[in-house]
Structure formats: structure tokens, C-alpha cells
Amino acid sequence: MPGTAASSAVLDETDLNDLNDLHLYEVDEVVRMTKLPRTWLTRRAGEKRIPCSYLGKYLRFSADDIRELIAMHRIDPKTGLPRQASKAA
């Protein structure tokens, strides 16, 4: 097969193990998990305001992206401010 030798030269066994743990979520999956409106999610991703990946034209989210999205919007219980804002103060 063309390209097989080049592919195996670039990827070693460690890289393949890392890929086995990788799962990218589609927009509708993230919408179901987070209960966010689809338009909110896609608009902010398009504006590069939330962590995400584009594979070509396809928007995807890793588990780390989703965790970071949630963390970005946490409220500090002591100040009532978003945690990012409270750290800067």
C-alpha cells in the first residue's frame, strides 16, 4: 500500500497508544452533555472564544476542551465573580 511505510516511520507504538485514548466529540454530543444551545457553542467556537479543534471544516471537542470550557465559566463562591476574573484581581 502506498504511504504505509511512511506512516509507520512517523508513528511509533507510543503514538498509537496515545491515539487509542483520544476521543473527539461532535457538536451535538457536547450539546447533550452540557445542555448548552448549539448556536452558543458553534458561534463561540467560530470566534475562537472556547477551546475546540477543527478537522478541516468539522468542529470537534476533546474531553480536555470540554473540561476547560466548564472551568472557564465557573463562579468563585467567595466573590461571585468568574474565577478567571477573580484571579486577575
PDB file as gemmi writes it, atoms N, CA and C in Angstrom:
CRYST1    1.000    1.000    1.000  90.00  90.00  90.00 P 1                      
ATOM      1  N   MET A   1       0.825  -1.184   0.000  1.00  0.00           N  
ATOM      2  CA  MET A   1       0.000   0.000   0.000  1.00  0.00           C  
ATOM      3  C   MET A   1       0.871   1.250   0.000  1.00  0.00           C  
ATOM      4  N   PRO A   2       0.561   2.209  -0.856  1.00  0.00           N  
ATOM      5  CA  PRO A   2       1.342   3.439  -0.853  1.00  0.00           C  
ATOM      6  C   PRO A   2       1.117   4.216   0.436  1.00  0.00           C  
ATOM      7  N   GLY A   3       2.206   4.771   0.947  1.00  0.00           N  
ATOM      8  CA  GLY A   3       2.097   5.592   2.140  1.00  0.00           C  
ATOM      9  C   GLY A   3       2.212   4.822   3.450  1.00  0.00           C  
ATOM     10  N   THR A   4       2.111   3.485   3.391  1.00  0.00           N  
ATOM     11  CA  THR A   4       2.163   2.696   4.619  1.00  0.00           C  
ATOM     12  C   THR A   4       3.528   2.769   5.269  1.00  0.00           C  
ATOM     13  N   ALA A   5       4.581   2.647   4.483  1.00  0.00           N  
ATOM     14  CA  ALA A   5       5.938   2.694   5.034  1.00  0.00           C  
ATOM     15  C   ALA A   5       6.207   4.055   5.666  1.00  0.00           C  
ATOM     16  N   ALA A   6       5.790   5.103   5.008  1.00  0.00           N  
ATOM     17  CA  ALA A   6       5.997   6.448   5.562  1.00  0.00           C  
ATOM     18  C   ALA A   6       5.203   6.619   6.843  1.00  0.00           C  
ATOM     19  N   SER A   7       3.983   6.111   6.864  1.00  0.00           N  
ATOM     20  CA  SER A   7       3.152   6.239   8.062  1.00  0.00           C  
ATOM     21  C   SER A   7       3.780   5.508   9.229  1.00  0.00           C  
ATOM     22  N   SER A   8       4.276   4.296   9.013  1.00  0.00           N  
ATOM     23  CA  SER A   8       4.857   3.536  10.117  1.00  0.00           C  
ATOM     24  C   SER A   8       6.175   4.153  10.566  1.00  0.00           C  
ATOM     25  N   ALA A   9       6.869   4.852   9.674  1.00  0.00           N  
ATOM     26  CA  ALA A   9       8.108   5.514  10.059  1.00  0.00           C  
ATOM     27  C   ALA A   9       7.819   6.724  10.950  1.00  0.00           C  
ATOM     28  N   VAL A  10       6.704   7.364  10.741  1.00  0.00           N  
ATOM     29  CA  VAL A  10       6.364   8.563  11.506  1.00  0.00           C  
ATOM     30  C   VAL A  10       5.734   8.207  12.841  1.00  0.00           C  
ATOM     31  N   LEU A  11       4.842   7.225  12.867  1.00  0.00           N  
ATOM     32  CA  LEU A  11       4.149   6.840  14.099  1.00  0.00           C  
ATOM     33  C   LEU A  11       4.844   5.637  14.735  1.00  0.00           C  
ATOM     34  N   ASP A  12       5.251   5.774  15.972  1.00  0.00           N  
ATOM     35  CA  ASP A  12       5.768   4.610  16.677  1.00  0.00           C  
ATOM     36  C   ASP A  12       4.666   4.052  17.577  1.00  0.00           C  
ATOM     37  N   GLU A  13       4.953   2.995  18.286  1.00  0.00           N  
ATOM     38  CA  GLU A  13       3.937   2.319  19.109  1.00  0.00           C  
ATOM     39  C   GLU A  13       3.390   3.245  20.194  1.00  0.00           C  
ATOM     40  N   THR A  14       4.210   4.107  20.766  1.00  0.00           N  
ATOM     41  CA  THR A  14       3.764   5.046  21.799  1.00  0.00           C  
ATOM     42  C   THR A  14       2.718   5.991  21.242  1.00  0.00           C  
ATOM     43  N   ASP A  15       2.954   6.506  20.025  1.00  0.00           N  
ATOM     44  CA  ASP A  15       1.990   7.403  19.400  1.00  0.00           C  
ATOM     45  C   ASP A  15       0.651   6.704  19.209  1.00  0.00           C  
ATOM     46  N   LEU A  16       0.677   5.445  18.788  1.00  0.00           N  
ATOM     47  CA  LEU A  16      -0.569   4.708  18.562  1.00  0.00           C  
ATOM     48  C   LEU A  16      -1.314   4.490  19.867  1.00  0.00           C  
ATOM     49  N   ASN A  17      -0.606   4.245  20.957  1.00  0.00           N  
ATOM     50  CA  ASN A  17      -1.264   4.091  22.255  1.00  0.00           C  
ATOM     51  C   ASN A  17      -1.946   5.384  22.665  1.00  0.00           C  
ATOM     52  N   ASP A  18      -1.296   6.521  22.405  1.00  0.00           N  
ATOM     53  CA  ASP A  18      -1.904   7.811  22.722  1.00  0.00           C  
ATOM     54  C   ASP A  18      -3.178   8.015  21.913  1.00  0.00           C  
ATOM     55  N   LEU A  19      -3.186   7.597  20.657  1.00  0.00           N  
ATOM     56  CA  LEU A  19      -4.361   7.759  19.816  1.00  0.00           C  
ATOM     57  C   LEU A  19      -5.526   6.901  20.300  1.00  0.00           C  
ATOM     58  N   ASN A  20      -5.237   5.759  20.927  1.00  0.00           N  
ATOM     59  CA  ASN A  20      -6.307   4.899  21.433  1.00  0.00           C  
ATOM     60  C   ASN A  20      -7.104   5.603  22.524  1.00  0.00           C  
ATOM     61  N   ASP A  21      -6.471   6.521  23.257  1.00  0.00           N  
ATOM     62  CA  ASP A  21      -7.147   7.252  24.332  1.00  0.00           C  
ATOM     63  C   ASP A  21      -7.855   8.498  23.834  1.00  0.00           C  
ATOM     64  N   LEU A  22      -7.652   8.855  22.581  1.00  0.00           N  
ATOM     65  CA  LEU A  22      -8.203  10.093  22.041  1.00  0.00           C  
ATOM     66  C   LEU A  22      -9.628   9.870  21.551  1.00  0.00           C  
ATOM     67  N   HIS A  23     -10.523  10.720  22.026  1.00  0.00           N  
ATOM     68  CA  HIS A  23     -11.896  10.717  21.517  1.00  0.00           C  
ATOM     69  C   HIS A  23     -12.291  12.160  21.301  1.00  0.00           C  
ATOM     70  N   LEU A  24     -12.737  12.469  20.110  1.00  0.00           N  
ATOM     71  CA  LEU A  24     -13.216  13.808  19.811  1.00  0.00           C  
ATOM     72  C   LEU A  24     -14.725  13.767  19.717  1.00  0.00           C  
ATOM     73  N   TYR A  25     -15.369  14.710  20.391  1.00  0.00           N  
ATOM     74  CA  TYR A  25     -16.817  14.766  20.451  1.00  0.00           C  
ATOM     75  C   TYR A  25     -17.355  15.712  19.385  1.00  0.00           C  
ATOM     76  N   GLU A  26     -18.440  15.319  18.774  1.00  0.00           N  
ATOM     77  CA  GLU A  26     -19.130  16.177  17.822  1.00  0.00           C  
ATOM     78  C   GLU A  26     -19.945  17.217  18.578  1.00  0.00           C  
ATOM     79  N   VAL A  27     -20.329  18.265  17.880  1.00  0.00           N  
ATOM     80  CA  VAL A  27     -21.067  19.360  18.495  1.00  0.00           C  
ATOM     81  C   VAL A  27     -22.320  18.853  19.208  1.00  0.00           C  
ATOM     82  N   ASP A  28     -23.099  18.005  18.543  1.00  0.00           N  
ATOM     83  CA  ASP A  28     -24.343  17.522  19.154  1.00  0.00           C  
ATOM     84  C   ASP A  28     -24.094  16.724  20.425  1.00  0.00           C  
ATOM     85  N   GLU A  29     -22.963  16.015  20.501  1.00  0.00           N  
ATOM     86  CA  GLU A  29     -22.638  15.288  21.730  1.00  0.00           C  
ATOM     87  C   GLU A  29     -22.342  16.268  22.871  1.00  0.00           C  
ATOM     88  N   VAL A  30     -21.608  17.335  22.567  1.00  0.00           N  
ATOM     89  CA  VAL A  30     -21.279  18.331  23.585  1.00  0.00           C  
ATOM     90  C   VAL A  30     -22.537  19.074  24.029  1.00  0.00           C  
ATOM     91  N   VAL A  31     -23.420  19.350  23.086  1.00  0.00           N  
ATOM     92  CA  VAL A  31     -24.701  19.998  23.412  1.00  0.00           C  
ATOM     93  C   VAL A  31     -25.482  19.132  24.401  1.00  0.00           C  
ATOM     94  N   ARG A  32     -25.546  17.827  24.136  1.00  0.00           N  
ATOM     95  CA  ARG A  32     -26.268  16.917  25.045  1.00  0.00           C  
ATOM     96  C   ARG A  32     -25.609  16.861  26.421  1.00  0.00           C  
ATOM     97  N   MET A  33     -24.273  16.843  26.454  1.00  0.00           N  
ATOM     98  CA  MET A  33     -23.557  16.747  27.735  1.00  0.00           C  
ATOM     99  C   MET A  33     -23.687  18.009  28.571  1.00  0.00           C  
ATOM    100  N   THR A  34     -23.579  19.156  27.923  1.00  0.00           N  
ATOM    101  CA  THR A  34     -23.513  20.422  28.655  1.00  0.00           C  
ATOM    102  C   THR A  34     -24.845  21.150  28.745  1.00  0.00           C  
ATOM    103  N   LYS A  35     -25.824  20.729  27.941  1.00  0.00           N  
ATOM    104  CA  LYS A  35     -27.132  21.397  27.882  1.00  0.00           C  
ATOM    105  C   LYS A  35     -27.020  22.847  27.385  1.00  0.00           C  
ATOM    106  N   LEU A  36     -25.956  23.139  26.642  1.00  0.00           N  
ATOM    107  CA  LEU A  36     -25.791  24.462  26.045  1.00  0.00           C  
ATOM    108  C   LEU A  36     -26.492  24.504  24.697  1.00  0.00           C  
ATOM    109  N   PRO A  37     -26.976  25.659  24.290  1.00  0.00           N  
ATOM    110  CA  PRO A  37     -27.564  25.765  22.955  1.00  0.00           C  
ATOM    111  C   PRO A  37     -26.494  25.537  21.872  1.00  0.00           C  
ATOM    112  N   ARG A  38     -26.898  24.841  20.844  1.00  0.00           N  
ATOM    113  CA  ARG A  38     -25.978  24.544  19.744  1.00  0.00           C  
ATOM    114  C   ARG A  38     -25.396  25.824  19.148  1.00  0.00           C  
ATOM    115  N   THR A  39     -26.229  26.839  18.966  1.00  0.00           N  
ATOM    116  CA  THR A  39     -25.761  28.091  18.368  1.00  0.00           C  
ATOM    117  C   THR A  39     -24.741  28.793  19.264  1.00  0.00           C  
ATOM    118  N   TRP A  40     -24.926  28.734  20.577  1.00  0.00           N  
ATOM    119  CA  TRP A  40     -23.976  29.339  21.509  1.00  0.00           C  
ATOM    120  C   TRP A  40     -22.612  28.685  21.338  1.00  0.00           C  
ATOM    121  N   LEU A  41     -22.626  27.351  21.300  1.00  0.00           N  
ATOM    122  CA  LEU A  41     -21.386  26.580  21.202  1.00  0.00           C  
ATOM    123  C   LEU A  41     -20.677  26.832  19.872  1.00  0.00           C  
ATOM    124  N   THR A  42     -21.394  26.740  18.776  1.00  0.00           N  
ATOM    125  CA  THR A  42     -20.759  26.891  17.464  1.00  0.00           C  
ATOM    126  C   THR A  42     -20.302  28.332  17.220  1.00  0.00           C  
ATOM    127  N   ARG A  43     -21.076  29.294  17.685  1.00  0.00           N  
ATOM    128  CA  ARG A  43     -20.691  30.695  17.492  1.00  0.00           C  
ATOM    129  C   ARG A  43     -19.396  31.002  18.244  1.00  0.00           C  
ATOM    130  N   ARG A  44     -19.324  30.595  19.491  1.00  0.00           N  
ATOM    131  CA  ARG A  44     -18.116  30.883  20.270  1.00  0.00           C  
ATOM    132  C   ARG A  44     -16.913  30.098  19.770  1.00  0.00           C  
ATOM    133  N   ALA A  45     -17.123  28.907  19.291  1.00  0.00           N  
ATOM    134  CA  ALA A  45     -16.023  28.147  18.689  1.00  0.00           C  
ATOM    135  C   ALA A  45     -15.523  28.867  17.438  1.00  0.00           C  
ATOM    136  N   GLY A  46     -16.437  29.341  16.610  1.00  0.00           N  
ATOM    137  CA  GLY A  46     -16.066  30.071  15.403  1.00  0.00           C  
ATOM    138  C   GLY A  46     -15.329  31.363  15.699  1.00  0.00           C  
ATOM    139  N   GLU A  47     -15.649  31.971  16.830  1.00  0.00           N  
ATOM    140  CA  GLU A  47     -14.981  33.207  17.265  1.00  0.00           C  
ATOM    141  C   GLU A  47     -13.688  32.922  18.028  1.00  0.00           C  
ATOM    142  N   LYS A  48     -13.362  31.628  18.173  1.00  0.00           N  
ATOM    143  CA  LYS A  48     -12.165  31.186  18.914  1.00  0.00           C  
ATOM    144  C   LYS A  48     -12.197  31.649  20.366  1.00  0.00           C  
ATOM    145  N   ARG A  49     -13.386  31.658  20.951  1.00  0.00           N  
ATOM    146  CA  ARG A  49     -13.549  32.074  22.352  1.00  0.00           C  
ATOM    147  C   ARG A  49     -13.599  30.896  23.312  1.00  0.00           C  
ATOM    148  N   ILE A  50     -13.732  29.679  22.771  1.00  0.00           N  
ATOM    149  CA  ILE A  50     -13.733  28.480  23.606  1.00  0.00           C  
ATOM    150  C   ILE A  50     -12.787  27.461  22.977  1.00  0.00           C  
ATOM    151  N   PRO A  51     -12.232  26.561  23.785  1.00  0.00           N  
ATOM    152  CA  PRO A  51     -11.299  25.569  23.256  1.00  0.00           C  
ATOM    153  C   PRO A  51     -12.025  24.552  22.372  1.00  0.00           C  
ATOM    154  N   CYS A  52     -11.432  24.268  21.229  1.00  0.00           N  
ATOM    155  CA  CYS A  52     -12.010  23.302  20.298  1.00  0.00           C  
ATOM    156  C   CYS A  52     -10.970  22.985  19.228  1.00  0.00           C  
ATOM    157  N   SER A  53     -11.324  22.100  18.329  1.00  0.00           N  
ATOM    158  CA  SER A  53     -10.470  21.761  17.190  1.00  0.00           C  
ATOM    159  C   SER A  53     -11.318  21.729  15.933  1.00  0.00           C  
ATOM    160  N   TYR A  54     -10.720  22.119  14.849  1.00  0.00           N  
ATOM    161  CA  TYR A  54     -11.350  21.964  13.542  1.00  0.00           C  
ATOM    162  C   TYR A  54     -10.515  20.959  12.764  1.00  0.00           C  
ATOM    163  N   LEU A  55     -11.152  19.897  12.345  1.00  0.00           N  
ATOM    164  CA  LEU A  55     -10.517  18.933  11.449  1.00  0.00           C  
ATOM    165  C   LEU A  55     -11.104  19.206  10.083  1.00  0.00           C  
ATOM    166  N   GLY A  56     -10.380  19.996   9.306  1.00  0.00           N  
ATOM    167  CA  GLY A  56     -10.964  20.512   8.082  1.00  0.00           C  
ATOM    168  C   GLY A  56     -12.053  21.485   8.483  1.00  0.00           C  
ATOM    169  N   LYS A  57     -13.258  21.267   7.997  1.00  0.00           N  
ATOM    170  CA  LYS A  57     -14.380  22.141   8.363  1.00  0.00           C  
ATOM    171  C   LYS A  57     -15.196  21.590   9.522  1.00  0.00           C  
ATOM    172  N   TYR A  58     -14.775  20.464  10.081  1.00  0.00           N  
ATOM    173  CA  TYR A  58     -15.551  19.777  11.105  1.00  0.00           C  
ATOM    174  C   TYR A  58     -15.107  20.179  12.505  1.00  0.00           C  
ATOM    175  N   LEU A  59     -16.030  20.732  13.270  1.00  0.00           N  
ATOM    176  CA  LEU A  59     -15.779  21.184  14.632  1.00  0.00           C  
ATOM    177  C   LEU A  59     -15.840  19.991  15.580  1.00  0.00           C  
ATOM    178  N   ARG A  60     -14.809  19.852  16.399  1.00  0.00           N  
ATOM    179  CA  ARG A  60     -14.749  18.757  17.367  1.00  0.00           C  
ATOM    180  C   ARG A  60     -14.215  19.285  18.692  1.00  0.00           C  
ATOM    181  N   PHE A  61     -14.522  18.542  19.760  1.00  0.00           N  
ATOM    182  CA  PHE A  61     -14.085  18.895  21.105  1.00  0.00           C  
ATOM    183  C   PHE A  61     -13.462  17.666  21.762  1.00  0.00           C  
ATOM    184  N   SER A  62     -12.323  17.854  22.393  1.00  0.00           N  
ATOM    185  CA  SER A  62     -11.729  16.779  23.185  1.00  0.00           C  
ATOM    186  C   SER A  62     -12.312  16.854  24.596  1.00  0.00           C  
ATOM    187  N   ALA A  63     -12.065  15.822  25.382  1.00  0.00           N  
ATOM    188  CA  ALA A  63     -12.516  15.836  26.779  1.00  0.00           C  
ATOM    189  C   ALA A  63     -11.863  17.001  27.521  1.00  0.00           C  
ATOM    190  N   ASP A  64     -10.593  17.275  27.217  1.00  0.00           N  
ATOM    191  CA  ASP A  64      -9.911  18.407  27.850  1.00  0.00           C  
ATOM    192  C   ASP A  64     -10.547  19.734  27.449  1.00  0.00           C  
ATOM    193  N   ASP A  65     -10.968  19.854  26.183  1.00  0.00           N  
ATOM    194  CA  ASP A  65     -11.659  21.071  25.735  1.00  0.00           C  
ATOM    195  C   ASP A  65     -12.932  21.293  26.549  1.00  0.00           C  
ATOM    196  N   ILE A  66     -13.688  20.232  26.763  1.00  0.00           N  
ATOM    197  CA  ILE A  66     -14.956  20.329  27.493  1.00  0.00           C  
ATOM    198  C   ILE A  66     -14.699  20.698  28.951  1.00  0.00           C  
ATOM    199  N   ARG A  67     -13.692  20.073  29.549  1.00  0.00           N  
ATOM    200  CA  ARG A  67     -13.337  20.420  30.940  1.00  0.00           C  
ATOM    201  C   ARG A  67     -12.929  21.889  31.048  1.00  0.00           C  
ATOM    202  N   GLU A  68     -12.123  22.348  30.086  1.00  0.00           N  
ATOM    203  CA  GLU A  68     -11.673  23.742  30.108  1.00  0.00           C  
ATOM    204  C   GLU A  68     -12.842  24.705  29.896  1.00  0.00           C  
ATOM    205  N   LEU A  69     -13.764  24.336  29.005  1.00  0.00           N  
ATOM    206  CA  LEU A  69     -14.955  25.156  28.770  1.00  0.00           C  
ATOM    207  C   LEU A  69     -15.745  25.337  30.066  1.00  0.00           C  
ATOM    208  N   ILE A  70     -15.933  24.262  30.791  1.00  0.00           N  
ATOM    209  CA  ILE A  70     -16.662  24.318  32.058  1.00  0.00           C  
ATOM    210  C   ILE A  70     -15.884  25.160  33.074  1.00  0.00           C  
ATOM    211  N   ALA A  71     -14.574  24.944  33.158  1.00  0.00           N  
ATOM    212  CA  ALA A  71     -13.749  25.690  34.118  1.00  0.00           C  
ATOM    213  C   ALA A  71     -13.747  27.182  33.808  1.00  0.00           C  
ATOM    214  N   MET A  72     -13.798  27.539  32.525  1.00  0.00           N  
ATOM    215  CA  MET A  72     -13.793  28.950  32.131  1.00  0.00           C  
ATOM    216  C   MET A  72     -15.012  29.695  32.674  1.00  0.00           C  
ATOM    217  N   HIS A  73     -16.082  28.979  32.951  1.00  0.00           N  
ATOM    218  CA  HIS A  73     -17.335  29.616  33.347  1.00  0.00           C  
ATOM    219  C   HIS A  73     -17.711  29.355  34.796  1.00  0.00           C  
ATOM    220  N   ARG A  74     -16.767  28.838  35.574  1.00  0.00           N  
ATOM    221  CA  ARG A  74     -17.033  28.645  36.998  1.00  0.00           C  
ATOM    222  C   ARG A  74     -17.072  29.985  37.713  1.00  0.00           C  
ATOM    223  N   ILE A  75     -17.907  30.058  38.705  1.00  0.00           N  
ATOM    224  CA  ILE A  75     -18.046  31.251  39.531  1.00  0.00           C  
ATOM    225  C   ILE A  75     -17.342  31.006  40.861  1.00  0.00           C  
ATOM    226  N   ASP A  76     -16.542  31.966  41.290  1.00  0.00           N  
ATOM    227  CA  ASP A  76     -15.880  31.875  42.584  1.00  0.00           C  
ATOM    228  C   ASP A  76     -16.932  32.123  43.669  1.00  0.00           C  
ATOM    229  N   PRO A  77     -17.164  31.172  44.570  1.00  0.00           N  
ATOM    230  CA  PRO A  77     -18.216  31.340  45.576  1.00  0.00           C  
ATOM    231  C   PRO A  77     -17.935  32.477  46.561  1.00  0.00           C  
ATOM    232  N   LYS A  78     -16.672  32.837  46.741  1.00  0.00           N  
ATOM    233  CA  LYS A  78     -16.340  33.913  47.694  1.00  0.00           C  
ATOM    234  C   LYS A  78     -16.656  35.287  47.119  1.00  0.00           C  
ATOM    235  N   THR A  79     -16.406  35.457  45.822  1.00  0.00           N  
ATOM    236  CA  THR A  79     -16.565  36.785  45.221  1.00  0.00           C  
ATOM    237  C   THR A  79     -17.805  36.902  44.336  1.00  0.00           C  
ATOM    238  N   GLY A  80     -18.312  35.775  43.889  1.00  0.00           N  
ATOM    239  CA  GLY A  80     -19.436  35.805  42.954  1.00  0.00           C  
ATOM    240  C   GLY A  80     -19.011  36.162  41.541  1.00  0.00           C  
ATOM    241  N   LEU A  81     -17.718  36.265  41.318  1.00  0.00           N  
ATOM    242  CA  LEU A  81     -17.174  36.602  40.008  1.00  0.00           C  
ATOM    243  C   LEU A  81     -16.674  35.356  39.300  1.00  0.00           C  
ATOM    244  N   PRO A  82     -16.590  35.410  37.977  1.00  0.00           N  
ATOM    245  CA  PRO A  82     -15.961  34.293  37.278  1.00  0.00           C  
ATOM    246  C   PRO A  82     -14.558  34.077  37.821  1.00  0.00           C  
ATOM    247  N   ARG A  83     -14.153  32.835  37.922  1.00  0.00           N  
ATOM    248  CA  ARG A  83     -12.860  32.526  38.550  1.00  0.00           C  
ATOM    249  C   ARG A  83     -11.692  33.186  37.832  1.00  0.00           C  
ATOM    250  N   GLN A  84     -11.726  33.308  36.529  1.00  0.00           N  
ATOM    251  CA  GLN A  84     -10.643  33.976  35.820  1.00  0.00           C  
ATOM    252  C   GLN A  84     -10.523  35.425  36.268  1.00  0.00           C  
ATOM    253  N   ALA A  85     -11.639  36.094  36.389  1.00  0.00           N  
ATOM    254  CA  ALA A  85     -11.641  37.499  36.784  1.00  0.00           C  
ATOM    255  C   ALA A  85     -11.150  37.641  38.232  1.00  0.00           C  
ATOM    256  N   SER A  86     -11.538  36.711  39.089  1.00  0.00           N  
ATOM    257  CA  SER A  86     -11.134  36.820  40.499  1.00  0.00           C  
ATOM    258  C   SER A  86      -9.641  36.582  40.665  1.00  0.00           C  
ATOM    259  N   LYS A  87      -9.018  35.793  39.784  1.00  0.00           N  
ATOM    260  CA  LYS A  87      -7.575  35.560  39.859  1.00  0.00           C  
ATOM    261  C   LYS A  87      -6.814  36.800  39.434  1.00  0.00           C  
ATOM    262  N   ALA A  88      -7.352  37.526  38.472  1.00  0.00           N  
ATOM    263  CA  ALA A  88      -6.667  38.723  37.965  1.00  0.00           C  
ATOM    264  C   ALA A  88      -6.739  39.874  38.976  1.00  0.00           C  
ATOM    265  N   ALA A  89      -7.726  39.855  39.821  1.00  0.00           N  
ATOM    266  CA  ALA A  89      -7.915  40.969  40.773  1.00  0.00           C  
ATOM    267  C   ALA A  89      -6.937  40.922  41.913  1.00  0.00           C  
TER     268      ALA A  89                                                      
END                                                                             
